[in-house]
Amino acid sequence: MKAKPSRKIRIYLRRGLDGILIGLLALSLSASQPRLSFEDRLSLQLAGRGFNFAAWLVSVWWEKWVLDAAAPQAFLDEAAQERAIRSFARHLEAAQRTAAELERRMASPEPADPAQLDALRRQWEAAHRRAEALRPLAEAILAEQLAIVLHPEGLTFLGYPIPPVNFRLAALPNLLVVSPRNQIVQEAALPLQADLTADEMDRIERRVDGAFNVSSLVVPLGGLAVYPSMIMETTHLPYLTEIIAHEWTHHWLFLWPLGWFYDRPEARTINETVADIVGKALGQAWMKRFFPDMVPPASASAAAPAAPADTGEPPAFHFGRELARTRSVVERLLARGEIRRAELYMEARRRVFLEHGYFIRKLNQAYFAFYGAYAAEEGAAGVEDPIGPRVRRLWEQSPSLRAFLFRVALITDLAGLRRALGEP
């Protein structure tokens, strides 16, 4: 049996790896600053609505540094760790439920009872305070659990994943995605403040569309691969573990060409599809290992909104397939220069999705440009998507998760995918 390194050495090793990754990320961010005047003008148009990553990272890194040195999860056995995670989820759920009720009461046309509102506020504060007290411990436990899941996959060194698992549960910023009206392509993406309401999102989109004659969409994010990654606050553990693993996969890919060239459209689609596939696989393994009683039958597509309950009968309306067909029609219309007709068609199709129980706030070119990068399943990438099926085939042909990652990490475009699959 190999001797384990001392706790102090493990802390120094992790800090060193963290420092190297932060330096690489800083170089990447400085090298990829927007140079196009369009993005400068877009930022000016949304002045005051942007998200301050620098301030967020400074506050989070100080907390992470202290937590890393204390390693509170090391003093709890596995059963105690599970109880801490479930307790955190209960308090967070109580806080979210109370906040939703408070918002409902305030939005009601009937006058709200001030005493009831005050009671709800106190309930929210108490639940939020308990959840916030447990959050750092929950994050440390979850990070260690993912490290344990990654170890048999051959993705650790001295017991630590490379790069280290590092994330923060937080209210995520929204993302403004911009596409030209005459084609489906992500031209710009700008992080916005968290907690925007639907009407605020719509006002921002109308302002941008009117100012630049583009198609824009404000999308909520489940995770964001800054370092530490930002992970949405959710009490649904199967989804939470999948998101954490998804964002860690982005961190891993950042060390390889597929991550370096993320800004290129084909590389971005490959990258997101790989992170989707690996995130789902690791999330399922994670749940089976630590929360077997909560293993779901299947996870939802990244592009799919909430779906109707499963009745056990074959679905008459397949969301992913219908969305793929919709994109194909839109692309043909845009190729013929029929922009207005394509936009009217997308709105008509959005209403069809609504009739079948799938809520899509806005369906436009920007929607397909953003969600089309998530091609692990049939959907927004379209029927003729050349990347998603090939990445999935590469995954199916790989003997292990590690083999798949190391094989795909050097591929940055469709031509590379074809070569890897032995296609002419």
Summary of the structure (lengths in Angstrom):
residues: 424
radius of gyration: 22.4
end to end distance: 48.2
largest distance: 72.1
contacts: 1292
relative contact order: 0.10
helix: 61%
strand: 8%
